[in-house]
Amino acid sequence: MPDRQTGTFYVCHLAHEHDRTYTENLCEYLERAGLPYGIVEFEAPGQRPELRQCLDGSASAVLGFNSQLDHCWLGDENFVVAAARNNLPVIHWLPDHPSARWPDFTHATAENSRFLVMSEFCKRYFERYCLPHARTGWVAAVGPNWRSRIDALSREAFLQREVRCLIPLNLRRVGGTLADAGERLHSLEPGLGEAVAEATGHARLDLAGPLEAHLAAALERRNRRLADREFNFCFQIVEEATQIWRRQRIFDIASRFPVLIQSDTVPAPAPETAATFSDDPWLCSMPATLARMRSCRSVLSISYASDMLHDRTENGLNAGCAVIVEDTPIHRQLFADRRNALFFRYDDDSLAHCLDLVCHRPEETYAIAQAGFALRDDPAVRFRGFENILRLADL
């Protein structure tokens, strides 16, 4: 093996705009850390001879997204197995909740792989319900991107921004739509289905702790024990139904304000709708959305874990926007409500107050955006947790 500090850190990914953006962010971090890196892009898992360069003795580590590398092959040998035989660390980065992605893995083990998840809560979940004893690390977001970054934030330029608030939230999750989650719920035996439905009802308004605690409690009340695979199946329903419910709740409130909502599903407009909805593939693409933030006064973001700092929040700060975020522990730790960010919950009218401010009080919005802009390069915000990637790679 080469010296860890001089070997090439390979980032391998599908030819998809999300993976490309995440890779750009990671490579910016690696460059800042003074580490050489290489990129291997491929169309789909399967036979991937281009991955042989990662095994020529020059690599320090290899990182891929979700289970992509787990399904890549070099002839008759699985890539993950081949890398382990060459003592090469392989890191699987799961940007989605582990309950949705872990069932896709077939060859990764605690011995041949390492795993990167999106928060400490997700790390605990992975180690409890997915692969105990695996080396697991966390990052709080996939990182800020260069497309959203501005050089300076002036009052005049801010007040000229066209979009008062950008709300980029899709309703489709990894497992599909709310109807798809409902079908999976109805496929469960009655007692188990009731536990999942009960957990979902409690999880909707919980912005403090790990949501799987509600499923565990509902099962315990019924004296039910599930194998980890069954728990993952059930919790994915809870997590995705919760996220879709929250997004629909946001859309219901935000539709009354002159905001731009980007989503994969556009509802039929109500008579009182003031918002603009768009499901245009180009307009809603990740690169276009990141660039558009520079012309927005505010950006709303939510996360599937209450200890996760979403990249939309990082990019909103990057672009000089006032960020509207859920009232979670990590946001209370990093921000102050109405000073450098705006907090909202789902059980009161706080979101309507946030949107009223950013839509109708531009001077106050600018003051909040300016204070948040000063935090964008704070190590507690920018690339938060990325040092754990290097620890996983033994760098």
PLY file of the C-alpha trace (Angstrom):
ply
format ascii 1.0
element vertex 395
property float x
property float y
property float z
element edge 394
property int vertex1
property int vertex2
end_header
0.00 0.00 0.00
1.20 3.57 -0.67
1.78 6.08 2.08
-1.66 7.15 3.27
-0.90 10.83 2.85
0.39 10.51 -0.72
-1.96 7.86 -2.11
-4.93 8.83 -4.26
-8.35 9.07 -2.62
-10.74 7.77 -5.28
-14.36 8.95 -5.43
-16.43 6.60 -7.59
-19.99 7.34 -8.63
-22.77 7.02 -11.16
-23.21 9.55 -13.95
-25.95 11.39 -12.03
-26.21 15.09 -11.16
-26.57 14.41 -7.42
-23.50 12.17 -7.28
-21.50 14.64 -9.34
-22.43 17.48 -6.99
-21.57 15.49 -3.87
-18.27 14.54 -5.49
-17.47 18.18 -6.26
-18.02 19.06 -2.61
-15.91 16.18 -1.30
-13.08 16.88 -3.71
-13.05 20.54 -2.66
-12.63 19.36 0.93
-9.88 16.89 -0.02
-8.04 19.62 -1.90
-8.26 21.90 1.12
-6.87 19.04 3.20
-3.96 18.68 0.76
-4.88 15.13 -0.27
-4.61 13.90 -3.87
-7.84 12.55 -5.30
-9.21 10.90 -8.41
-12.72 10.49 -9.82
-14.13 7.40 -11.50
-17.56 7.90 -13.08
-19.59 5.08 -14.59
-23.05 4.63 -16.07
-24.28 1.77 -13.91
-22.99 -0.90 -11.52
-21.96 -4.23 -13.03
-18.73 -5.06 -14.84
-16.59 -1.96 -14.26
-13.03 -2.49 -15.54
-12.31 1.21 -15.00
-12.20 0.46 -11.26
-9.02 -1.57 -11.73
-7.01 1.63 -11.43
-8.09 1.79 -7.78
-6.31 -1.52 -7.17
-2.97 -0.73 -8.82
-1.32 0.12 -5.49
-1.61 3.91 -5.77
-4.90 4.39 -3.91
-5.24 5.37 -0.26
-9.01 4.74 -0.10
-12.09 4.41 -2.30
-15.47 6.01 -1.63
-18.76 5.33 -3.38
-22.37 6.35 -2.82
-25.05 4.05 -1.43
-24.53 0.46 -2.62
-23.01 1.31 -6.01
-19.58 -0.21 -5.35
-21.21 -3.20 -3.68
-22.69 -4.12 -7.07
-19.55 -3.55 -9.16
-17.46 -6.41 -10.51
-14.01 -7.01 -11.93
-14.46 -10.18 -13.91
-15.70 -12.88 -11.51
-14.76 -10.96 -8.36
-16.88 -8.41 -6.57
-15.07 -5.06 -6.32
-15.55 -4.73 -2.56
-14.10 -8.20 -2.02
-11.19 -7.45 -4.35
-10.43 -4.19 -2.55
-10.39 -5.95 0.82
-7.99 -8.55 -0.58
-5.71 -5.63 -1.48
-6.09 -4.03 1.97
-7.79 -1.01 0.40
-10.39 0.80 2.56
-13.80 1.05 0.84
-16.26 3.61 2.20
-19.94 3.51 1.30
-21.56 6.95 1.77
-25.32 6.77 2.43
-26.88 10.24 1.84
-30.33 8.75 2.58
-31.48 7.15 5.80
-29.83 3.74 6.38
-33.22 2.02 6.63
-33.83 2.84 2.96
-30.39 1.91 1.62
-29.02 -0.95 3.71
-31.33 -3.61 2.15
-29.64 -2.92 -1.23
-26.26 -4.24 -0.06
-25.25 -7.82 -0.89
-21.46 -8.12 -0.47
-20.45 -5.45 2.06
-19.50 -6.74 5.51
-18.00 -5.28 8.66
-14.68 -6.74 7.53
-14.50 -5.46 3.94
-16.34 -2.13 4.15
-16.75 1.09 6.09
-19.87 3.21 6.15
-20.56 6.94 6.19
-24.00 8.20 7.23
-25.58 11.61 7.62
-25.76 12.16 11.38
-24.88 10.68 14.76
-28.48 9.46 15.09
-28.09 7.65 11.76
-24.78 6.20 12.95
-26.46 4.74 16.02
-29.27 3.39 13.84
-26.85 1.74 11.42
-24.85 0.14 14.20
-28.01 -1.13 15.92
-30.28 -2.23 13.06
-28.03 -2.63 10.00
-24.49 -3.90 10.56
-23.25 -4.09 14.16
-19.49 -3.82 14.68
-18.94 -2.09 11.33
-16.67 0.94 11.17
-19.11 3.80 10.79
-18.68 7.56 10.61
-20.98 10.52 10.10
-21.11 13.86 8.36
-23.85 16.41 9.01
-24.43 17.25 5.33
-23.05 16.51 1.88
-21.34 19.90 1.93
-21.73 23.33 0.31
-21.25 23.64 -3.43
-19.37 26.25 -5.44
-22.46 27.06 -7.54
-24.23 28.72 -4.62
-21.28 30.75 -3.34
-21.18 34.53 -3.70
-18.26 36.82 -2.95
-20.06 39.45 -0.90
-23.55 40.32 0.32
-24.62 43.93 -0.10
-27.96 45.37 0.93
-28.65 46.76 -2.55
-27.96 43.45 -4.30
-29.98 41.50 -1.74
-33.07 43.70 -2.09
-32.94 43.25 -5.86
-33.19 39.47 -5.60
-36.22 38.18 -7.47
-37.28 35.17 -5.37
-38.49 35.95 -1.87
-38.27 32.35 -0.71
-37.17 29.16 -2.44
-38.65 25.88 -1.18
-37.05 22.94 -3.05
-38.71 19.79 -1.62
-39.67 16.63 -3.48
-42.51 14.43 -2.26
-41.15 11.19 -3.70
-38.76 9.37 -1.40
-36.46 6.38 -1.97
-39.40 4.03 -1.46
-41.73 6.08 -3.64
-44.79 8.17 -2.86
-47.04 8.36 0.17
-49.36 5.91 -1.61
-46.44 3.49 -1.98
-45.71 3.76 1.74
-49.39 3.14 2.41
-49.32 -0.04 0.34
-46.32 -1.31 2.30
-48.13 -0.46 5.53
-51.22 -2.40 4.47
-49.05 -5.40 3.58
-48.13 -5.82 7.26
-50.07 -8.09 9.57
-52.67 -6.15 11.59
-50.83 -5.81 14.92
-47.58 -4.77 13.27
-49.33 -2.38 10.92
-50.99 -0.68 13.89
-47.59 -0.24 15.57
-46.11 1.36 12.43
-49.12 3.67 12.03
-48.92 4.69 15.68
-45.18 5.38 15.43
-45.74 7.50 12.31
-48.34 9.60 14.11
-45.94 10.29 16.99
-42.90 10.89 14.75
-44.49 13.69 12.69
-44.03 16.37 15.32
-40.83 15.08 16.94
-37.98 17.44 16.09
-35.76 16.44 19.01
-34.77 12.78 18.96
-34.25 9.76 16.70
-37.55 8.82 15.09
-36.98 5.07 15.34
-37.59 5.41 19.09
-41.29 5.78 18.32
-41.38 2.49 16.44
-39.38 0.72 19.13
-41.79 2.03 21.78
-44.87 1.04 19.77
-43.49 -2.47 19.32
-42.59 -2.75 23.00
-46.12 -1.80 24.02
-47.33 -4.73 21.94
-44.59 -7.04 23.18
-43.34 -7.48 19.59
-39.76 -8.17 18.62
-38.55 -7.81 15.04
-35.45 -9.02 13.27
-33.30 -6.16 12.03
-34.43 -6.68 8.44
-38.09 -6.44 9.48
-37.38 -3.37 11.61
-35.72 -1.64 8.66
-38.71 -2.40 6.45
-41.13 -1.01 9.02
-39.07 2.03 9.93
-38.63 3.04 6.31
-42.41 3.36 6.18
-42.39 5.52 9.32
-39.52 7.72 8.11
-40.80 8.28 4.58
-44.43 8.80 5.57
-43.26 11.32 8.17
-41.13 13.23 5.68
-43.88 13.36 3.07
-46.44 14.49 5.66
-44.10 17.30 6.75
-43.50 18.43 3.18
-47.19 18.47 2.40
-47.74 20.50 5.57
-45.13 23.01 4.38
-46.75 23.21 0.94
-50.19 23.82 2.48
-48.89 26.79 4.47
-46.41 28.14 1.91
-48.99 28.13 -0.90
-50.56 31.23 0.71
-47.34 33.23 0.21
-45.51 34.52 -2.91
-42.77 31.89 -2.80
-41.24 29.51 -5.36
-41.88 25.83 -4.58
-39.89 23.27 -6.55
-41.14 19.72 -6.33
-41.61 16.53 -8.29
-45.36 16.80 -7.65
-47.36 19.96 -8.30
-50.75 20.10 -6.58
-53.84 21.49 -8.24
-53.87 25.24 -7.48
-56.42 26.44 -4.94
-58.17 29.81 -5.42
-56.11 31.42 -2.65
-52.75 30.11 -3.91
-50.09 32.82 -4.09
-47.08 30.52 -4.51
-45.50 29.50 -7.79
-45.01 25.75 -8.21
-42.58 24.16 -10.64
-41.80 20.57 -11.54
-39.69 21.48 -14.57
-36.80 18.96 -14.65
-34.17 21.53 -15.58
-35.42 24.23 -13.20
-35.59 21.74 -10.34
-32.25 20.05 -11.04
-29.66 20.21 -8.30
-27.11 22.36 -10.23
-29.79 24.85 -11.32
-31.25 25.05 -7.82
-27.85 25.72 -6.26
-27.16 28.53 -8.74
-30.68 29.95 -8.27
-30.09 30.42 -4.53
-27.95 33.46 -5.38
-31.10 35.22 -6.58
-33.22 34.24 -3.55
-33.75 36.19 -0.36
-34.44 33.06 1.68
-34.31 29.26 1.40
-36.32 26.71 3.37
-34.77 23.38 4.24
-35.76 20.29 6.24
-33.85 17.14 7.23
-34.82 13.53 7.88
-32.77 13.50 11.12
-32.99 16.16 13.80
-29.20 16.21 14.25
-28.53 16.68 10.53
-27.48 19.96 8.93
-28.87 19.76 5.43
-26.76 20.88 2.48
-29.60 23.22 1.43
-28.94 25.11 4.67
-25.19 25.22 4.01
-25.79 26.38 0.45
-28.37 28.93 1.59
-25.74 30.51 3.85
-23.24 30.22 1.00
-25.57 32.26 -1.21
-26.36 34.92 1.40
-29.95 33.77 1.97
-31.92 33.90 5.19
-32.27 30.20 6.02
-35.59 28.85 7.31
-34.98 25.64 9.25
-36.74 23.27 11.59
-36.49 23.95 15.31
-34.09 21.08 16.02
-31.21 20.66 18.49
-28.49 21.08 15.86
-30.06 24.31 14.57
-30.42 25.65 18.11
-26.76 24.83 18.64
-25.58 26.64 15.50
-28.10 29.46 15.04
-30.25 31.94 16.94
-33.88 32.28 15.86
-34.69 35.62 14.20
-31.04 36.67 14.41
-29.16 34.57 11.85
-31.84 32.04 10.88
-35.58 31.47 11.17
-36.97 28.47 13.06
-40.29 26.73 12.54
-42.25 23.78 13.89
-45.13 21.72 12.57
-47.53 22.08 15.52
-47.94 25.86 15.54
-48.06 28.87 13.19
-44.30 29.55 13.28
-43.81 28.68 9.61
-46.43 31.19 8.54
-44.65 33.85 10.63
-41.31 32.98 8.97
-42.77 33.21 5.49
-44.59 36.44 6.27
-41.29 37.99 7.35
-39.23 36.93 4.32
-42.01 37.79 1.87
-43.06 41.18 3.26
-40.22 42.57 5.41
-37.11 42.67 3.21
-34.99 44.82 5.53
-35.42 42.38 8.42
-34.76 39.50 6.07
-31.52 41.11 4.93
-30.33 41.57 8.52
-30.93 37.87 9.22
-29.28 36.83 5.94
-26.25 39.02 6.64
-25.79 37.50 10.11
-26.10 34.00 8.68
-23.71 34.84 5.85
-21.01 35.49 8.46
-21.29 31.84 9.57
-20.91 30.15 6.20
-17.18 29.42 6.62
-17.40 28.55 10.31
-15.96 25.00 10.71
-19.06 24.10 12.74
-21.11 24.68 9.57
-18.92 24.32 6.48
-18.01 20.68 5.79
-19.30 19.75 9.23
-18.13 16.25 10.09
-16.02 15.77 6.96
-12.99 15.00 9.10
-14.72 11.71 9.90
-14.31 10.71 6.25
-10.55 10.92 6.68
-10.73 8.96 9.93
-12.69 6.19 8.18
-9.99 6.09 5.50
-7.21 5.99 8.14
-5.81 9.26 6.80
0 1
1 2
2 3
3 4
4 5
5 6
6 7
7 8
8 9
9 10
10 11
11 12
12 13
13 14
14 15
15 16
16 17
17 18
18 19
19 20
20 21
21 22
22 23
23 24
24 25
25 26
26 27
27 28
28 29
29 30
30 31
31 32
32 33
33 34
34 35
35 36
36 37
37 38
38 39
39 40
40 41
41 42
42 43
43 44
44 45
45 46
46 47
47 48
48 49
49 50
50 51
51 52
52 53
53 54
54 55
55 56
56 57
57 58
58 59
59 60
60 61
61 62
62 63
63 64
64 65
65 66
66 67
67 68
68 69
69 70
70 71
71 72
72 73
73 74
74 75
75 76
76 77
77 78
78 79
79 80
80 81
81 82
82 83
83 84
84 85
85 86
86 87
87 88
88 89
89 90
90 91
91 92
92 93
93 94
94 95
95 96
96 97
97 98
98 99
99 100
100 101
101 102
102 103
103 104
104 105
105 106
106 107
107 108
108 109
109 110
110 111
111 112
112 113
113 114
114 115
115 116
116 117
117 118
118 119
119 120
120 121
121 122
122 123
123 124
124 125
125 126
126 127
127 128
128 129
129 130
130 131
131 132
132 133
133 134
134 135
135 136
136 137
137 138
138 139
139 140
140 141
141 142
142 143
143 144
144 145
145 146
146 147
147 148
148 149
149 150
150 151
151 152
152 153
153 154
154 155
155 156
156 157
157 158
158 159
159 160
160 161
161 162
162 163
163 164
164 165
165 166
166 167
167 168
168 169
169 170
170 171
171 172
172 173
173 174
174 175
175 176
176 177
177 178
178 179
179 180
180 181
181 182
182 183
183 184
184 185
185 186
186 187
187 188
188 189
189 190
190 191
191 192
192 193
193 194
194 195
195 196
196 197
197 198
198 199
199 200
200 201
201 202
202 203
203 204
204 205
205 206
206 207
207 208
208 209
209 210
210 211
211 212
212 213
213 214
214 215
215 216
216 217
217 218
218 219
219 220
220 221
221 222
222 223
223 224
224 225
225 226
226 227
227 228
228 229
229 230
230 231
231 232
232 233
233 234
234 235
235 236
236 237
237 238
238 239
239 240
240 241
241 242
242 243
243 244
244 245
245 246
246 247
247 248
248 249
249 250
250 251
251 252
252 253
253 254
254 255
255 256
256 257
257 258
258 259
259 260
260 261
261 262
262 263
263 264
264 265
265 266
266 267
267 268
268 269
269 270
270 271
271 272
272 273
273 274
274 275
275 276
276 277
277 278
278 279
279 280
280 281
281 282
282 283
283 284
284 285
285 286
286 287
287 288
288 289
289 290
290 291
291 292
292 293
293 294
294 295
295 296
296 297
297 298
298 299
299 300
300 301
301 302
302 303
303 304
304 305
305 306
306 307
307 308
308 309
309 310
310 311
311 312
312 313
313 314
314 315
315 316
316 317
317 318
318 319
319 320
320 321
321 322
322 323
323 324
324 325
325 326
326 327
327 328
328 329
329 330
330 331
331 332
332 333
333 334
334 335
335 336
336 337
337 338
338 339
339 340
340 341
341 342
342 343
343 344
344 345
345 346
346 347
347 348
348 349
349 350
350 351
351 352
352 353
353 354
354 355
355 356
356 357
357 358
358 359
359 360
360 361
361 362
362 363
363 364
364 365
365 366
366 367
367 368
368 369
369 370
370 371
371 372
372 373
373 374
374 375
375 376
376 377
377 378
378 379
379 380
380 381
381 382
382 383
383 384
384 385
385 386
386 387
387 388
388 389
389 390
390 391
391 392
392 393
393 394
